[in-house]
Amino acid sequence: MLIRFTLSLALTRLAGAVCWHDPAAVALPSFGYALERGPLTWAGLAPAPQYDACRLGKKQSPIVVYTRTAKRVDPKNFKMNITQYINSGGVKLENLGTTLEVHAGREHGSLVGVIGIEGEPYGPYRLENMHFHTPSEHRINDEYYPLEMHLVFKSGNRFAVIGVLFQLVSGSPPNNEFMHNLFLSVRNITRPGTSTITGTLDFRGLSNAIKTGPLYTYNGSLTTPPCTENVKWLVLGGTRPLHVDTYNKVKSVMKFNARYSQNAPGKINLLERARRIADGATVAASSELEPQSDVVLEGDGILVGSEGEEPMVPLLLDDEEYLATQNVLEW
Ligand SMILES: [Zn+2]
C-alpha cells in the first residue's frame, strides 16, 4: 500500500493540471523493494520513530490469509460504490517508481468511491487511490498470485484497504476489459515520475466481485513506510482474471514491489525476532516464528482499534457537500 505526503500530493495535482506528462508532476517515494532501500531497511529510512512500526509493529501487513479460520465480512453488511469522476474517457495513471497508481479526487482524471460496513464503528470510508503490487502481497492459504490491486479508503485518519488478487488467463484478449483498458498505455510510463491516460474504466464487474465476496478481514497496517497500523483490511477471497499479455506489460514497468509476508497479527515483528535470534536467542525457545493458522485472524477485524482512538462516526452518508458533488455515490 502506498501513502503520499500531503505536500507531494498537492504538488502532483498542481503540476498535473498543467501537463500530465511532466515528469516533475509525480512525486516519488524514497523507499524501494530491493537492496538497501528494500523492506528490511525501511525502518531506518527516516528519523525514528517515523518508520518504527516497520520493524517493531505487531500487526503488520501483508499476511497469509488462512481461509479456514479467517474472519469474513457478511456481504449483506458491506456496501461499495466506485467509479470515474468523469464518466467518459480515461483516468490518470502514474508511475511512482514504487507502484502504478490512480488517485482519487474531484478533478478530471480521478476516481471517486466509498465503502461502508454495517456495525463498523468507523466510516464511511472515502477512496484515496487505487494501486498495484507484483507479485501479490497477501497470500491465500500460502499461495501467492501474480498481481494484487489495493483500493485505499480513508475515514478521518483511519485506513481501510481492499485487496484484490489476480490470476493469469490466456485466450483471446481481453479476458478482463477493465484491466486491459487500465493498462492500455502502460508502456508509455516506463520511467518513474511519468503518467499517462487509461482507457475508459467500467467498475461494475470488479465492484460486483468485491461485493459478492468472500471478503476476509483483519486488523493490519500499510504495507509501505510508515507501516501505520490499525488499518482495516478486506481481502477478496476469489481471484479476478488477468490476461497474460496485460500482466507482462505491467510487470515490465512495475518490476517487483511486494513486501514479504509478515508475522500473524499480534505476534512479534519478524525483524525484531530475527534481531533477537542473531543476538543469541534460540528459535526453539519461541513459537513466535510459527504462523498459527488456527488463530491467525480470530479476534481481529472490525472491533479492533475501537478503544477510544477516535470519535465514532455513524455509518451514514450524511456528507451533503460530498454527495452534492458526486451523485454517483448513491448506494
Ligand atoms: Zn499497496
Residues whose N, C-alpha, C, O or C-beta is under 5 A from the ligand:
A	BS01	ZN	M1 L2 H150
